[in-house]
Amino acid sequence: MAVTERDVRHVAQLARLEVKDAELPSLMRHFDGILAHFHRLNELDLSEIDPFDAAAWELTPWRADEAVDAGIRDEALREAPERKGDFFRVPRILEED
């Protein structure tokens, strides 16, 4: 499945990025390459792997989960299209039943 200009423009809109017409061919090739890697992952035989096997987690180098002040909160909020107090305001994406 090839990525179309419409796909790139849609992703850009979701990310609130401006994409110039001259950038479209390059971005389409880039997205196609990314999707090709995901398609290669689909070819892996994972039938013998238990996704809930905690032994595999021991091989993962974990680090302490510590909150760190990056010092950019105010700058990021200034760039937000909409905000409410100290929070980003975003459109609702899920419908309520």
DSSP file (Angstrom, degrees, kcal/mol; ACC not computed):
  #  RESIDUE AA STRUCTURE BP1 BP2  ACC     N-H-->O    O-->H-N    N-H-->O    O-->H-N    TCO  KAPPA ALPHA  PHI   PSI    X-CA   Y-CA   Z-CA
    1    1 A M              0   0    0      0, 0.0     2,-0.3     0, 0.0    34,-0.1   0.000 360.0 360.0 360.0 116.9    0.0    0.0    0.0
    2    2 A A        -     0   0    0      1,-0.1     2,-0.3    33,-0.0    27,-0.1  -0.582 360.0-115.6 -84.0 142.6    1.6    3.2   -1.1
    3    3 A V        -     0   0    0     25,-0.3     2,-0.2    -2,-0.3    29,-0.1  -0.599  34.2-149.5 -75.9 134.8    1.3    6.4    0.9
    4    4 A T     >  -     0   0    0     -2,-0.3     4,-2.0     1,-0.1     5,-0.2  -0.551  27.1-108.2-102.1 167.8   -0.6    9.1   -0.9
    5    5 A E  H  > S+     0   0    0      1,-0.2     4,-2.7     2,-0.2     5,-0.2   0.886 122.0  56.8 -58.6 -38.2   -0.4   12.9   -0.7
    6    6 A R  H  > S+     0   0    0      1,-0.2     4,-2.3     2,-0.2    -1,-0.2   0.900 104.8  51.2 -61.2 -40.9   -3.7   12.8    1.1
    7    7 A D  H  > S+     0   0    0      2,-0.2     4,-2.5     1,-0.2    -1,-0.2   0.933 111.4  47.1 -61.0 -46.3   -2.2   10.5    3.8
    8    8 A V  H  X S+     0   0    0     -4,-2.0     4,-2.5     1,-0.2    -2,-0.2   0.918 112.7  48.7 -63.7 -43.9    0.8   12.8    4.3
    9    9 A R  H  X S+     0   0    0     -4,-2.7     4,-2.4     2,-0.2    -1,-0.2   0.882 110.8  51.8 -64.1 -36.9   -1.5   15.9    4.5
   10   10 A H  H  X S+     0   0    0     -4,-2.3     4,-2.4    -5,-0.2    -2,-0.2   0.938 111.3  45.8 -65.0 -46.9   -3.7   14.1    7.0
   11   11 A V  H  X S+     0   0    0     -4,-2.5     4,-2.1     1,-0.2    -2,-0.2   0.904 112.7  51.7 -62.6 -40.8   -0.8   13.2    9.3
   12   12 A A  H  <>S+     0   0    0     -4,-2.5     5,-3.2     1,-0.2     4,-0.4   0.903 109.3  49.9 -62.4 -41.0    0.6   16.7    9.0
   13   13 A Q  H ><5S+     0   0    0     -4,-2.4     3,-1.0     3,-0.2    -2,-0.2   0.924 110.1  50.0 -64.3 -43.4   -2.8   18.2    9.9
   14   14 A L  H 3<5S+     0   0    0     -4,-2.4    -1,-0.2     1,-0.3    -2,-0.2   0.868 115.5  43.4 -61.8 -36.0   -3.0   15.9   13.0
   15   15 A A  T 3<5S-     0   0    0     -4,-2.1    -1,-0.3    -5,-0.2    -2,-0.2   0.441 112.0-123.3 -87.4  -0.5    0.5   16.9   14.0
   16   16 A R  T < 5 +     0   0    0     -3,-1.0     2,-0.4    -4,-0.4    -3,-0.2   0.919  61.4 146.7  56.4  46.8   -0.3   20.6   13.2
   17   17 A L      < -     0   0    0     -5,-3.2     2,-0.6    -8,-0.1    -1,-0.2  -0.887  49.3-128.8-113.2 144.4    2.6   20.8   10.8
   18   18 A E        -     0   0    0     -2,-0.4     2,-0.5    -3,-0.1    -9,-0.0  -0.816  25.2-167.8 -91.1 125.8    2.7   22.8    7.6
   19   19 A V        -     0   0    0     -2,-0.6     2,-0.2   -10,-0.1     5,-0.0  -0.965  10.3-144.4-118.4 124.1    3.8   20.8    4.6
   20   20 A K    >>  -     0   0    0     -2,-0.5     3,-1.5     1,-0.1     4,-0.7  -0.525  25.0-115.4 -82.5 153.2    4.8   22.5    1.4
   21   21 A D  G >4 S+     0   0    0      1,-0.3     3,-0.9     2,-0.2    -1,-0.1   0.853 115.9  58.7 -55.5 -37.2    3.9   20.9   -1.9
   22   22 A A  G 34 S+     0   0    0      1,-0.2     4,-0.4     2,-0.1    -1,-0.3   0.730 103.0  54.0 -67.4 -21.2    7.6   20.4   -2.7
   23   23 A E  G <> S+     0   0    0     -3,-1.5     4,-2.3     1,-0.2    -1,-0.2   0.653  86.6  84.6 -85.9 -16.5    8.1   18.3    0.5
   24   24 A L  H <X S+     0   0    0     -3,-0.9     4,-2.7    -4,-0.7     5,-0.2   0.904  85.9  50.0 -58.2 -49.8    5.3   15.8   -0.4
   25   25 A P  H  > S+     0   0    0      0, 0.0     4,-2.1     0, 0.0    -1,-0.2   0.917 113.6  46.7 -58.3 -42.6    7.3   13.4   -2.6
   26   26 A S  H  > S+     0   0    0     -4,-0.4     4,-2.3     1,-0.2    -2,-0.2   0.918 114.0  47.3 -64.9 -43.1   10.1   13.1    0.0
   27   27 A L  H  X S+     0   0    0     -4,-2.3     4,-2.8     2,-0.2     5,-0.2   0.873 109.2  54.3 -67.0 -36.8    7.6   12.6    2.9
   28   28 A M  H  X S+     0   0    0     -4,-2.7     4,-2.3    -5,-0.2   -25,-0.3   0.922 110.6  45.8 -63.1 -43.3    5.7   10.0    0.9
   29   29 A R  H  X S+     0   0    0     -4,-2.1     4,-2.2    -5,-0.2    -2,-0.2   0.907 112.9  51.2 -63.9 -41.8    8.9    8.0    0.3
   30   30 A H  H  X S+     0   0    0     -4,-2.3     4,-2.0     2,-0.2    -2,-0.2   0.932 111.6  46.0 -62.4 -46.9    9.9    8.4    3.9
   31   31 A F  H  X S+     0   0    0     -4,-2.8     4,-2.6     1,-0.2    -1,-0.2   0.887 110.2  54.5 -64.1 -39.3    6.4    7.1    5.2
   32   32 A D  H  X S+     0   0    0     -4,-2.3     4,-2.1    -5,-0.2    -1,-0.2   0.906 107.9  50.4 -60.2 -40.8    6.6    4.3    2.7
   33   33 A G  H  X S+     0   0    0     -4,-2.2     4,-1.6     2,-0.2    -2,-0.2   0.902 109.9  49.6 -63.7 -41.8    9.9    3.2    4.1
   34   34 A I  H  X S+     0   0    0     -4,-2.0     4,-1.6     1,-0.2     3,-0.2   0.933 111.7  48.2 -62.9 -45.8    8.6    3.3    7.7
   35   35 A L  H  X S+     0   0    0     -4,-2.6     4,-2.3     1,-0.2    -1,-0.2   0.845 105.4  59.4 -65.0 -33.0    5.6    1.2    6.7
   36   36 A A  H  X S+     0   0    0     -4,-2.1     4,-1.8     1,-0.2    -1,-0.2   0.891 103.7  51.7 -62.3 -38.8    7.8   -1.3    4.9
   37   37 A H  H  X S+     0   0    0     -4,-1.6     4,-1.6    -3,-0.2    -1,-0.2   0.905 109.5  49.3 -64.2 -40.8    9.7   -1.9    8.2
   38   38 A F  H  X S+     0   0    0     -4,-1.6     4,-1.4     1,-0.2    -2,-0.2   0.882 108.4  53.3 -66.0 -37.0    6.3   -2.6    9.9
   39   39 A H  H  X S+     0   0    0     -4,-2.3     4,-0.6     1,-0.2    -1,-0.2   0.864 105.5  54.5 -65.3 -34.6    5.3   -5.0    7.2
   40   40 A R  H >< S+     0   0    0     -4,-1.8     3,-1.0     1,-0.2     4,-0.3   0.871 103.8  55.7 -65.4 -35.7    8.6   -6.9    7.7
   41   41 A L  H >< S+     0   0    0     -4,-1.6     3,-1.4     1,-0.2    -1,-0.2   0.851  99.0  61.1 -64.3 -33.3    7.7   -7.2   11.4
   42   42 A N  H 3< S+     0   0    0     -4,-1.4    -1,-0.2     1,-0.3    -2,-0.2   0.722  96.3  62.1 -64.8 -20.3    4.5   -8.9   10.4
   43   43 A E  T << S+     0   0    0     -3,-1.0    -1,-0.3    -4,-0.6    -2,-0.2   0.605  79.6 108.2 -81.8 -11.8    6.5  -11.6    8.7
   44   44 A L  S <  S-     0   0    0     -3,-1.4     2,-1.0    -4,-0.3    -3,-0.0  -0.407  72.4-128.0 -69.2 140.0    8.1  -12.7   12.0
   45   45 A D        +     0   0    0      1,-0.1     3,-0.2    -2,-0.1    -1,-0.1  -0.791  40.0 160.7 -88.7 104.7    7.0  -16.0   13.4
   46   46 A L    >   +     0   0    0     -2,-1.0     3,-1.7     1,-0.1    -1,-0.1   0.164  37.2 111.8-108.5  15.8    6.1  -15.2   17.0
   47   47 A S  T 3  S+     0   0    0      1,-0.3    -1,-0.1     3,-0.1    -2,-0.0   0.786  79.3  48.8 -63.6 -27.4    3.9  -18.3   17.6
   48   48 A E  T 3  S+     0   0    0     -3,-0.2     2,-0.5     2,-0.1    -1,-0.3   0.401  94.1  93.5 -91.8   3.1    6.5  -19.7   20.1
   49   49 A I    <   -     0   0    0     -3,-1.7    -3,-0.0     2,-0.0     3,-0.0  -0.854  65.2-147.6-105.4 127.3    6.8  -16.5   22.1
   50   50 A D    >   -     0   0    0     -2,-0.5     3,-1.8     1,-0.1    -3,-0.1  -0.815   4.2-156.7 -89.9 114.1    4.7  -15.8   25.1
   51   51 A P  T 3  S+     0   0    0      0, 0.0    -1,-0.1     0, 0.0    -2,-0.0   0.665  93.2  52.9 -66.8 -13.0    4.0  -12.1   25.3
   52   52 A F  T 3  S+     0   0    0     -3,-0.0     2,-0.8     4,-0.0     3,-0.0   0.204  74.3 127.1-106.0  15.4    3.4  -12.4   29.0
   53   53 A D    X>  -     0   0    0     -3,-1.8     3,-1.1     1,-0.2     4,-0.5  -0.639  43.4-163.9 -77.4 108.6    6.6  -14.1   29.9
   54   54 A A  H >> S+     0   0    0     -2,-0.8     4,-0.8     1,-0.2     3,-0.6   0.711  80.6  74.2 -67.9 -20.4    8.2  -12.1   32.6
   55   55 A A  H >4 S+     0   0    0      1,-0.3     3,-0.6     2,-0.2     4,-0.4   0.852  91.4  56.4 -61.9 -33.5   11.6  -13.8   32.1
   56   56 A A  H X4 S+     0   0    0     -3,-1.1     3,-1.1     1,-0.2     4,-0.3   0.808  97.9  62.8 -67.4 -28.5   12.1  -11.7   28.9
   57   57 A W  H X< S+     0   0    0     -3,-0.6     3,-1.4    -4,-0.5    -1,-0.2   0.801  90.5  66.5 -66.8 -28.0   11.6   -8.5   30.9
   58   58 A E  T << S+     0   0    0     -4,-0.8    -1,-0.3    -3,-0.6    -2,-0.2   0.743  95.4  57.8 -65.9 -21.7   14.7   -9.3   33.0
   59   59 A L  T <  S+     0   0    0     -3,-1.1    -1,-0.3    -4,-0.4    -2,-0.2   0.625  87.0  93.6 -81.3 -13.9   16.8   -8.8   29.8
   60   60 A T  S <  S-     0   0    0     -3,-1.4     2,-1.1    -4,-0.3    -3,-0.0  -0.686  80.6-129.0 -84.2 124.1   15.4   -5.3   29.4
   61   61 A P        -     0   0    0      0, 0.0     2,-0.2     0, 0.0    -2,-0.1  -0.597  32.1-164.4 -74.8 102.7   17.7   -2.6   31.0
   62   62 A W        -     0   0    0     -2,-1.1     2,-0.3    -4,-0.1     3,-0.0  -0.552   4.9-157.8 -85.5 150.6   15.2   -0.7   33.1
   63   63 A R        -     0   0    0     -2,-0.2     2,-0.1     1,-0.0    -1,-0.0  -0.855  34.5 -84.8-120.7 161.7   16.0    2.7   34.5
   64   64 A A        -     0   0    0     -2,-0.3     2,-1.2     1,-0.1    -1,-0.0  -0.428  39.0-126.9 -65.8 137.4   14.5    4.5   37.5
   65   65 A D        +     0   0    0     -2,-0.1     2,-0.4     2,-0.0    -1,-0.1  -0.749  44.6 165.6 -89.0  98.4   11.3    6.3   36.5
   66   66 A E        -     0   0    0     -2,-1.2     2,-0.3     2,-0.0    -3,-0.0  -0.940  38.5-121.1-121.3 136.9   12.0    9.8   37.9
   67   67 A A        -     0   0    0     -2,-0.4     2,-0.4     2,-0.0    -2,-0.0  -0.585  32.2-170.9 -73.6 132.7   10.2   13.1   37.1
   68   68 A V        -     0   0    0     -2,-0.3     2,-0.8     0, 0.0     3,-0.1  -0.993  23.1-129.9-129.0 130.5   12.6   15.6   35.6
   69   69 A D        -     0   0    0     -2,-0.4    -2,-0.0     1,-0.2     0, 0.0  -0.702  18.3-171.3 -80.8 111.8   11.7   19.3   35.0
   70   70 A A        -     0   0    0     -2,-0.8    -1,-0.2     1,-0.0     0, 0.0   0.644  31.6-132.6 -78.6 -14.4   12.7   20.0   31.4
   71   71 A G  S    S+     0   0    0      1,-0.1     4,-0.1    -3,-0.1    -2,-0.1   0.722  81.2  97.9  74.0  21.4   12.1   23.7   32.0
   72   72 A I     >  +     0   0    0      2,-0.1     4,-2.9     1,-0.1     5,-0.2   0.298  41.2 106.9-122.8   9.3   10.1   24.2   28.8
   73   73 A R  H  > S+     0   0    0      1,-0.2     4,-2.7     2,-0.2     5,-0.2   0.933  83.5  45.2 -56.1 -51.6    6.5   24.0   30.1
   74   74 A D  H  > S+     0   0    0      1,-0.2     4,-1.9     2,-0.2    -1,-0.2   0.899 114.3  49.3 -61.8 -41.0    5.8   27.7   29.7
   75   75 A E  H  > S+     0   0    0      2,-0.2     4,-1.2     1,-0.2    -1,-0.2   0.923 112.3  48.1 -63.9 -44.1    7.3   27.8   26.3
   76   76 A A  H  X S+     0   0    0     -4,-2.9     4,-0.6     1,-0.2     3,-0.4   0.914 111.4  49.9 -63.6 -42.8    5.3   24.8   25.1
   77   77 A L  H >< S+     0   0    0     -4,-2.7     3,-0.7    -5,-0.2    -1,-0.2   0.845 105.2  57.7 -65.8 -33.3    2.1   26.2   26.5
   78   78 A R  H 3< S+     0   0    0     -4,-1.9    -1,-0.2     1,-0.2    -2,-0.2   0.843 107.4  48.7 -63.3 -32.4    2.7   29.5   24.7
   79   79 A E  H 3< S+     0   0    0     -4,-1.2    -1,-0.2    -3,-0.4    -2,-0.2   0.566  86.4 112.5 -84.4  -9.5    2.9   27.6   21.4
   80   80 A A    <<  -     0   0    0     -3,-0.7     3,-0.1    -4,-0.6    -3,-0.0  -0.404  66.5-140.5 -67.9 136.3   -0.3   25.7   22.0
   81   81 A P  S    S+     0   0    0      0, 0.0     2,-0.3     0, 0.0    -1,-0.1   0.877  90.1  10.0 -62.7 -36.4   -3.2   26.6   19.7
   82   82 A E  S    S+     0   0    0      7,-0.3     7,-2.0     2,-0.0     2,-0.3  -0.997  72.8 173.6-142.0 144.4   -5.6   26.3   22.7
   83   83 A R  E     -A   88   0A   0     -2,-0.3     2,-0.4     5,-0.3     5,-0.2  -0.981  22.7-152.6-146.2 159.3   -5.0   25.9   26.4
   84   84 A K  E >  S-A   87   0A   0      3,-2.5     3,-1.2    -2,-0.3     2,-0.3  -0.901  71.0 -54.4-133.5 103.4   -6.9   25.9   29.6
   85   85 A G  T 3  S-     0   0    0     -2,-0.4     0, 0.0     1,-0.2     0, 0.0  -0.505 123.2 -14.6  65.2-124.7   -4.7   27.1   32.5
   86   86 A D  T 3  S+     0   0    0     -2,-0.3     2,-0.3    -3,-0.1    -1,-0.2   0.055 123.1  86.0 -97.6  24.5   -1.6   25.0   32.6
   87   87 A F  E <  S-A   84   0A   0     -3,-1.2    -3,-2.5   -10,-0.1     2,-0.3  -0.921  78.4-114.6-127.8 150.8   -3.0   22.3   30.2
   88   88 A F  E     -A   83   0A   0     -2,-0.3     2,-0.6    -5,-0.2    -5,-0.3  -0.621  27.7-142.8 -74.8 138.7   -3.2   21.8   26.5
   89   89 A R        +     0   0    0     -7,-2.0    -7,-0.3    -2,-0.3    -1,-0.0  -0.937  26.5 177.7-105.4 124.1   -6.8   21.8   25.2
   90   90 A V        -     0   0    0     -2,-0.6     3,-0.1    -9,-0.1     2,-0.1  -0.869  33.6 -93.7-125.7 156.5   -7.3   19.3   22.4
   91   91 A P        -     0   0    0      0, 0.0     2,-0.2     0, 0.0    -1,-0.0  -0.370  46.3-102.3 -68.6 148.2  -10.4   18.3   20.4
   92   92 A R        +     0   0    0      1,-0.1     3,-0.1    -2,-0.1     0, 0.0  -0.511  38.0 179.0 -68.2 134.2  -12.4   15.3   21.5
   93   93 A I        +     0   0    0     -2,-0.2     2,-0.4     1,-0.1    -1,-0.1   0.564  58.8  67.0-114.3 -14.0  -11.5   12.2   19.5
   94   94 A L  S    S-     0   0    0      0, 0.0     2,-0.3     0, 0.0    -1,-0.1  -0.892  75.8-132.2-111.1 139.2  -13.7    9.6   21.1
   95   95 A E        -     0   0    0     -2,-0.4     2,-0.4    -3,-0.1    -2,-0.0  -0.644  19.9-127.8 -85.8 144.0  -17.4    9.6   21.0
   96   96 A E              0   0    0     -2,-0.3    -1,-0.0     1,-0.1     0, 0.0  -0.738 360.0 360.0 -90.8 140.5  -19.4    9.0   24.2
   97   97 A D              0   0    0     -2,-0.4    -1,-0.1     0, 0.0    -2,-0.0   0.435 360.0 360.0 -87.1 360.0  -22.0    6.3   24.3
